[in-house]
Amino acid sequence: MTSASTPAAAATARRLSPRTLAIWIVVLSLLGIAGVIVTLAIGGRPDPAALRAVAPQLDGPWRFHPGDDPRWAEARLDDSQWETLDLSAPAGSIDGDVGLPNYLGGWMEHGHPGYQGYAWYRRMVTVPAGDKAWDILGPTAVDDGYELYWNGKLLGGSGRLGDAPRMVGTRPLIYALPAGAAGSTGVLAIRVFMQPSPDFASNGGGIHVAPALAPQPQSHELHRVQWWRSIAGYIVELIEPLAMFALIALALATRSRSSHPRFIGFVCIALVLSAMNRLDNAIVSWTDLMSLPTYAWLSKVIWTPLSLAAWTLAWNRWNERPLRIVDGAALVLAVVGVAAGALHLVALTRPYRLAFLALQLVVFVRVIGQGPLRAMATITMALLLISQFTGELRAIGVPEIWFPFGIGVTLVQYIYAIAIPLLALLIVRTLDSKSAR
């Protein structure tokens, strides 16, 4: 959505005129937005009816038991005294994030409020007769990790369970049933672990989208459909951070020619922190590189409080004379935010964020009346201000997510799609501003 993402491009940016840079920013921004729209349209399509006809979801009643015992994977286990939990989702239901279909509330919504830890799901599955090989497509939404067993044999899972669990984001996974499974009836058992956390949802816990039974090659076709949906769900979290890094390259390449070099310096710091915060969403959703606790820790302890401080310090330097009291308060609040996240001091989270909001509003008032670029600067800062406090807006009833093409796009993502190129244009305009002096 912006320009110049390599050293060679940065060198080119130093030679280009402000007008040419502005044209490139607009062109690349439009191309980036078009690419995102195409990806959303592809990923948001419903599952093909022909695939679903031969790949039914294993919803309906399952046997369910909180706790953990490796023997519960065995096919001969008597589970008649276990409770029944229905994994049939309400018609048309989707999750509130990506837009995954057939989504239902977890075990907390089905008789186990507040429970976190291990639990097991079991059911009998009849595999149709014939000469086809069959696969299980794993649940695409689980709190937080699982292992999947067929007749007591581990087929695979998401994350690592056991004495030292490591939870990762759930992504589409496929498991081959043993050769000769066609025409037989077996026991499918799923061991689930929910990572203990004070920030659990009231409908959390366990499986949210039931697994599916599918013959090959249709199972792999459906698996690709699921992956397209997952890619579409987080593509913006890849494209916008890349645009931020491109903007950093542009800013550093042109900083010496700018009338606001100190502003640009702190903007680069703020963009790095904001980009990493967004990029982690894609990393944890598509790969096993980052555990869920690490993801949460980085967001709460590092990226969020430090990016709030960096944006405050940056905009304080839009003015020729930054307010020292604003700098000092921003640094103190950053320390408070880091401590609140590291020590799980939930009671401090809202106050320190509201204090940052008040601080940025003070700076915003000064930006409104500062210099020949105040109109563009005011609009840009207003957008970035909103992007940092969407949680507070949600608390007063402002929607935080919409579903164009059936895929969730957050208010933050919409705002960044406008604010990143606008900030790039503002930086380019500071080159004209210096020339005019």
C-alpha positions in Angstrom: 0.0 0.0 0.0 3.1 2.3 0.1 6.4 2.3 -1.8 10.1 1.4 -1.4 10.6 -1.8 0.5 14.2 -2.6 -0.4 17.6 -0.7 -0.2 17.5 -0.1 -3.9 14.0 1.2 -3.8 15.0 3.5 -0.9 17.9 4.9 -2.9 15.4 5.5 -5.8 13.1 7.2 -3.4 15.8 9.7 -2.4 16.1 10.7 -6.1 12.4 10.9 -7.0 10.4 14.2 -6.8 7.6 14.5 -4.2 5.0 14.4 -7.0 6.4 11.2 -8.4 6.6 9.6 -4.9 2.9 10.6 -4.3 1.8 9.0 -7.6 3.7 5.7 -6.7 2.1 5.7 -3.2 -1.4 6.0 -4.7 -0.8 3.4 -7.4 0.7 0.8 -5.0 -2.0 1.4 -2.4 -4.7 0.7 -5.0 -2.9 -2.4 -6.1 -2.6 -3.6 -2.5 -6.3 -3.0 -1.8 -7.3 -4.7 -5.0 -5.2 -7.8 -4.1 -6.8 -7.9 -0.7 -10.3 -7.7 -2.1 -9.7 -10.5 -4.5 -8.3 -12.7 -1.7 -11.3 -11.9 0.5 -13.7 -12.8 -2.4 -12.0 -16.1 -3.0 -11.7 -17.1 0.7 -15.2 -16.0 1.6 -17.0 -18.3 -0.8 -19.1 -21.0 0.9 -18.0 -24.6 0.9 -18.9 -26.1 -2.5 -22.1 -28.1 -2.2 -20.6 -31.0 -4.1 -17.8 -31.3 -1.6 -20.1 -31.1 1.4 -22.4 -33.7 0.0 -19.6 -36.3 0.2 -17.8 -34.8 3.2 -20.3 -34.5 6.0 -19.5 -32.7 9.3 -19.3 -35.0 12.3 -21.6 -32.8 14.3 -24.5 -34.0 16.4 -24.1 -35.7 19.8 -20.7 -36.5 21.1 -19.7 -38.0 24.5 -17.9 -35.4 26.6 -15.9 -35.6 29.8 -13.8 -32.9 31.5 -10.4 -34.0 32.8 -7.7 -36.1 31.3 -6.8 -39.8 31.1 -4.9 -41.4 28.2 -7.1 -44.5 28.4 -10.0 -42.4 27.2 -8.7 -42.7 23.7 -9.3 -46.5 23.6 -12.0 -47.9 21.4 -13.2 -50.4 24.0 -13.7 -47.7 26.7 -17.3 -47.7 28.2 -18.3 -44.0 27.9 -22.0 -44.6 28.4 -21.9 -42.6 31.7 -20.3 -39.6 30.0 -22.5 -36.5 29.3 -23.7 -35.7 25.8 -22.5 -32.5 24.1 -24.1 -31.6 20.8 -21.7 -30.1 18.2 -24.4 -29.1 15.8 -24.1 -25.4 15.0 -27.1 -23.1 14.6 -28.0 -22.6 10.9 -25.9 -19.9 9.3 -23.6 -19.4 12.3 -20.1 -18.0 11.9 -17.3 -17.1 14.3 -16.9 -13.5 15.2 -13.4 -13.2 13.8 -12.6 -14.9 10.5 -16.1 -15.9 9.5 -15.7 -19.6 9.9 -19.0 -21.4 9.1 -20.8 -23.9 11.4 -19.5 -22.2 14.6 -20.9 -23.0 18.0 -20.1 -22.0 21.6 -17.7 -24.1 23.6 -18.1 -26.2 26.7 -18.4 -23.1 28.9 -21.7 -22.5 27.1 -22.8 -26.1 27.6 -22.7 -26.6 31.3 -19.1 -25.9 32.2 -18.8 -22.1 32.8 -15.3 -21.0 33.7 -13.7 -24.5 33.2 -10.2 -24.5 31.7 -7.9 -27.4 31.2 -8.3 -30.8 29.6 -11.4 -32.5 28.3 -12.3 -35.4 25.9 -14.8 -35.8 23.1 -15.7 -39.3 21.7 -18.1 -40.7 19.1 -18.7 -43.7 16.9 -18.0 -43.0 13.2 -19.1 -45.2 10.3 -16.9 -45.0 7.2 -18.8 -45.7 4.0 -17.8 -48.9 2.2 -15.9 -48.8 -1.1 -12.4 -48.6 -2.4 -11.7 -45.0 -1.5 -9.3 -43.8 1.2 -10.8 -41.6 3.8 -9.5 -38.6 5.8 -10.6 -36.7 8.9 -10.5 -32.9 8.5 -9.7 -31.6 11.9 -11.8 -28.9 13.7 -10.9 -25.5 12.4 -11.7 -23.6 15.7 -10.6 -25.0 19.0 -9.7 -23.6 22.4 -6.8 -24.1 22.3 -5.1 -27.3 21.2 -6.1 -31.0 20.5 -5.0 -34.5 19.7 -7.1 -36.7 17.4 -7.3 -40.5 17.9 -8.9 -43.2 15.7 -9.5 -46.4 17.7 -6.9 -45.4 20.2 -4.2 -44.6 17.6 -3.0 -41.0 17.6 -3.4 -39.5 14.1 -2.0 -36.0 14.9 -3.2 -32.7 16.4 -2.6 -29.0 16.9 -0.1 -27.9 19.4 1.7 -30.1 22.0 -0.3 -31.6 24.9 1.1 -33.4 27.9 3.2 -32.3 30.9 4.4 -29.1 29.2 1.6 -28.1 26.8 2.4 -25.7 24.0 -0.7 -24.1 22.4 -0.6 -22.6 18.9 -3.3 -21.2 16.7 -5.7 -23.7 15.2 -5.4 -24.0 11.4 -6.9 -26.4 8.8 -5.3 -29.8 9.3 -6.1 -33.2 7.6 -5.5 -36.7 8.9 -5.5 -40.0 7.0 -7.6 -42.8 8.4 -5.8 -46.2 8.4 -5.9 -48.3 5.2 -9.0 -50.5 5.3 -11.1 -48.1 7.3 -13.7 -48.0 4.5 -16.8 -50.0 5.4 -15.9 -50.1 9.2 -17.1 -48.4 12.3 -14.5 -46.8 14.6 -14.2 -44.5 17.6 -13.0 -41.0 17.0 -11.7 -39.4 20.2 -10.4 -35.9 20.5 -8.4 -34.8 23.5 -8.6 -31.0 24.0 -6.6 -28.6 26.2 -7.7 -25.0 27.0 -4.8 -22.8 28.1 -5.7 -21.3 31.5 -6.0 -17.5 31.1 -7.9 -14.7 32.9 -9.1 -13.4 29.6 -11.4 -16.3 28.5 -14.6 -15.7 26.7 -17.9 -16.8 28.3 -18.6 -19.1 25.3 -15.1 -20.5 25.2 -13.6 -24.0 25.7 -13.0 -26.9 23.4 -14.3 -27.5 19.9 -16.2 -24.7 18.1 -16.3 -26.3 14.6 -16.9 -30.0 14.3 -14.5 -32.1 12.3 -15.5 -33.7 9.0 -15.2 -37.1 7.3 -14.2 -37.0 3.6 -13.0 -39.4 0.9 -9.9 -38.7 -1.1 -9.4 -36.6 -3.3 -12.4 -34.5 -2.1 -10.9 -34.3 1.3 -7.9 -32.4 -0.1 -10.1 -30.1 -2.1 -12.1 -29.2 1.0 -8.8 -28.7 2.9 -7.7 -26.2 0.2 -11.1 -24.4 0.6 -10.5 -24.2 4.4 -7.0 -22.8 3.9 -8.2 -20.2 1.5 -10.7 -19.0 4.2 -7.9 -18.9 6.7 -5.6 -17.0 4.4 -8.4 -14.5 3.6 -9.1 -14.1 7.3 -5.6 -12.8 8.0 -4.3 -11.5 4.6 -4.7 -7.9 5.8 -2.6 -8.7 8.8 0.2 -9.6 6.3 -0.3 -6.9 3.7 -0.6 -3.9 6.0 2.5 -4.7 8.1 4.4 -5.0 4.8 3.0 -1.7 3.8 4.2 -0.2 7.1 7.7 -1.6 6.6 7.7 -0.1 3.1 6.6 3.2 4.6 9.5 3.0 7.0 11.9 2.6 4.1 10.3 5.6 2.3 10.5 7.7 5.5 14.1 6.9 6.2 15.1 7.5 2.6 13.5 11.0 2.5 14.0 12.0 6.2 17.0 14.3 5.4 14.9 16.2 2.9 11.9 16.6 5.3 10.8 19.6 7.3 9.9 17.2 10.2 12.8 14.8 10.6 12.2 14.2 14.4 8.5 13.4 13.7 9.6 11.0 11.0 12.1 9.3 13.3 9.5 8.5 15.9 6.9 7.5 13.3 9.3 4.8 12.1 9.5 3.5 15.6 5.7 3.5 16.0 5.3 1.8 12.6 7.7 -1.0 13.6 5.8 -1.7 16.8 2.4 -1.5 15.1 3.5 -3.7 12.2 4.8 -6.4 14.5 1.6 -6.3 16.6 -0.5 -6.9 13.4 1.9 -9.4 11.8 1.8 -11.6 14.8 -1.9 -12.3 14.1 -1.0 -13.9 10.8 2.0 -15.8 12.2 0.1 -17.4 15.0 -2.9 -18.2 12.7 -0.9 -19.8 9.8 2.1 -21.4 11.5 3.4 -23.1 14.7 6.2 -20.6 15.0 4.6 -18.7 17.9 2.7 -20.1 20.9 -0.5 -18.5 22.0 1.0 -17.4 25.4 3.9 -15.8 23.6 1.5 -14.1 21.2 -0.6 -12.7 24.1 2.5 -11.7 26.1 4.1 -9.8 23.2 0.8 -7.9 22.4 0.1 -6.9 26.0 3.6 -6.3 27.3 5.5 -5.0 24.3 3.7 -4.0 21.2 0.6 -2.3 22.6 2.0 -0.1 25.4 5.1 0.8 23.5 3.3 1.6 20.3 0.9 3.9 22.2 3.9 5.7 23.6 5.7 5.9 20.2 2.7 7.4 18.4 2.3 10.0 21.2 6.0 10.9 21.0 5.8 11.1 17.2 2.8 13.4 17.0 4.2 15.5 19.8 7.1 16.2 17.4 4.9 17.4 14.6 5.0 20.7 16.4 8.2 22.7 16.4 8.3 22.7 20.2 7.3 19.4 21.7 5.7 19.5 25.1 8.2 17.9 27.6 5.4 17.1 29.9 3.7 15.0 27.2 7.0 13.1 26.6 7.4 12.4 30.3 3.8 11.3 30.8 4.0 9.0 27.7 7.1 7.3 29.0 5.6 6.8 32.5 2.4 5.4 31.0 4.5 3.0 28.8 6.1 1.7 32.0 2.7 1.3 33.6 1.4 -0.5 30.5 4.3 -2.9 30.4 4.0 -3.7 34.1 0.2 -4.2 33.8 0.7 -6.7 31.0 3.6 -8.5 32.5 2.0 -8.9 36.0 -1.6 -9.5 34.7 -2.8 -6.3 36.5 -6.1 -6.2 34.5 -7.4 -3.4 36.7 -4.6 -1.1 35.4 -5.2 -1.8 31.7 -8.2 0.4 31.1 -6.9 3.4 33.1 -3.5 3.5 31.4 -5.1 3.3 28.0 -7.6 6.1 28.8 -4.6 8.1 30.1 -2.9 7.6 26.7 -6.1 8.6 24.9 -6.3 11.9 27.0 -2.6 12.6 26.3 -3.0 12.1 22.5 -6.0 14.3 22.5 -3.9 17.1 24.0 -1.4 16.6 21.2 -4.2 16.4 18.6 -5.5 19.8 19.6 -2.0 21.2 19.0 -1.7 19.5 15.6 -4.9 21.1 14.5 -3.4 24.5 14.7 0.1 23.7 13.5 1.6 24.7 10.1 0.6 24.6 6.5 0.0 20.9 6.5 -2.4 20.9 9.4 -5.4 19.6 7.5 -3.7 16.5 6.2 -1.9 16.0 9.5 -5.1 16.4 11.5 -6.9 13.8 9.4 -4.0 11.4 9.5 -3.6 11.7 13.3 -7.4 11.3 13.8 -7.4 8.0 11.9 -4.4 6.6 13.7 -5.9 7.8 17.0 -9.1 5.8 16.3 -7.0 2.7 15.2 -5.4 2.6 18.7 -8.6 2.8 20.7 -11.1 0.6 18.9 -11.6 -1.4 22.1 -12.8 1.7 23.9 -15.1 2.5 20.9 -16.5 -1.0 21.1 -17.4 -0.4 24.7 -19.7 2.5 23.7 -21.4 0.5 20.9 -19.2 1.1 17.8 -18.9 -2.1 15.7 -15.3 -3.5 15.7 -15.6 -6.0 12.8 -17.6 -6.4 9.6 -17.8 -9.3 7.1 -17.4 -8.2 3.5 -17.5 -11.3 1.2 -18.1 -13.4 4.4 -14.6 -12.7 5.9 -14.1 -10.6 9.0 -12.3 -7.3 8.5 -11.8 -5.2 11.6 -12.2 -1.5 12.1 -8.4 -1.2 12.7 -7.7 -2.9 9.3 -10.1 -0.5 7.5 -8.5 2.5 9.1 -4.9 1.4 8.3 -5.9 0.9 4.7 -6.5 4.6 4.6 -4.1 5.9 7.2 -0.9 4.2 5.9 -1.0 5.7 2.4 -2.2 9.0 3.9 0.7 9.1 6.3 3.1 8.3 3.4 1.6 11.3 1.5 2.0 13.5 4.5 5.7 12.5 4.8 6.1 13.3 1.1 4.4 16.6 1.6 6.9 17.6 4.3 9.5 17.5 1.5 7.6 20.3 -0.3 7.2 22.1 3.0 10.9 22.2 3.5 11.5 23.3 -0.1 9.1 26.2 0.4 11.0 27.5 3.4 
